[in-house]
């Protein structure tokens, strides 16, 4: 596992400031230490709230601004109440407990059915004090990378 320090560009870096045409307000710069599967070389991201679409956010690459994903804070999902992040994963991010972190779920939209699924098997865990994050793959066979999201918002 790669665990390097990357420089997250400051707010002067230009992003598209929108997600599919929806205005995005920048709230957090994030240094994703290991990238994401398929995007391992992308480390600098911004998490932006989607104006008028709370609680949904955009997770946009600053390295490649055309790369962005729809995410939601995991604690808003009813299923998340029973899921724990292993202590070893928290240690990688210098976090003492889950309460000191934020977790985000990457969402997908099935364009045919217009239904959302969420990758609850591999949340993005973020240390808001340091600005460092990592996608954590949870060792739980009951968790899915395509968990149906209807009825999940608590």
N, C-alpha and C positions, 0 to 999 in steps of 0.2 A: 504494500500500500504506500502510495506516495503521500508525504506529509510535508509540503513545502510552504514557504511564505510567499505570497503573491501581493502585488500592489494593486489595490482597488482604486481606479481613477476617481478623482474628486467630482464634485457636482458640475464642474465645467465641461465634463464630457457630454457630448450630445447624444441623446437617445431619441427614438422616434416620438416620444411623449404620447404615444397612443398604442392601443392594442386592438387591432382590427378596426381602427377608426374611433375607438372609444378613448376619450381623453384619460391620461394616466398622470397621477400626481406622484412624484418620486418621494419615497419615504425612507428607504434604507439602501445603502451600498453593501453588498455582500461579497466576500471572498470565499468562493466555493473551492475548498482545498483539493478535491480530487476530480472536479468536473462532474459530468453526468454521463451515463452510458450513451455512447454515440457522440458525445460532445466533451470528451475527456480533456481537450486542450482549452476549453473555455472555463475561465475561473472568475472573472469579474462580472458580477450581475448587479442589477438594481431590482428591488421589490417595490412595485408601485401600486397604489390603490386605484381601482377602476372607478372613475367618477360616475356616480349614479348607479353603480352595480355592487355596492357593498353586500356581502363580505368578500367578493372576488377580487383577486389581485393579479397583476402580471409579473412574471419573473423573467426579466429581459437581460440578455447578454450584453455587456458593454464591449466585449471583444468582437462580437458579430451582432450588431443591433437588429438584424432581421430575425434572429433566433429569440423567440419568446414563448412562454408557456403560461397557461392559466393555472393559478394555484389558489388554495384556500387554507386558512389557518386550521390545523388539525383539531384543536380543542373545541371548535365549533361543531364537530361531528359527533353524533351520539355514540358511534362505535369506538371512538377514540378513548373514551373513559376507561376502557379495559385494556389498553395497550401501554406497555412500558418500553422505554428506550433503555437498552442495557448500559450499565455503568461504564463499561470499557469504551463504548461509543461516546459517552459524555466526556470521558477523560481526554479523548482525542481533541475535543474542542475546549478543553479547560473549563468544563462546567461541573459543578458539584452535584446538582440535582436537576431533574427535569423541570422543576419550577423556575430554574434560572435560564431556561431556553425557550425558544419558539420553534414549533414544528409546522411545516407546510406540506400539503398534499398536492401533487401534480394532477390536474384534471384533464380529461379528454372528453370531447363531444362526438358522439356518433352522429354523423351528418344525416344519415338515413332516418334515424328515430328521434334525433334531437335530444337524446338522453345523455346525461353526464355519468362518467365513471371516474373513480379516483384510485391512484396508486397508493393504497394504505400499507402495502408491503415495504415500500421504500420512501419514507418521508425525508424531506430536507430538514435537518436539525440545525438551528441557527443560534449562535451565542451573540446576543445583542450588545454585550459589553465590548467584545473584541471585533465584531463584524465578520467573524469566521463561521462558515457553515460546511456541512458534509451531508451527502445523501447516504442514509443508513439503510441497509438491507436487513430487515427484521427476520429472525429465524423462527417463524411461526407459520406452519402449514395452513392455518385457518385464515390467513391474510391473503388478499388478492391484489394483483396489479391493475385489475379492472373491477373494482368494487362498485356496484350500483349506488348512485348518490341520492336517488329519490328517497325521501323521508329521513335523510341523514342529518340535516341541520337541526341542532337542538335549540 
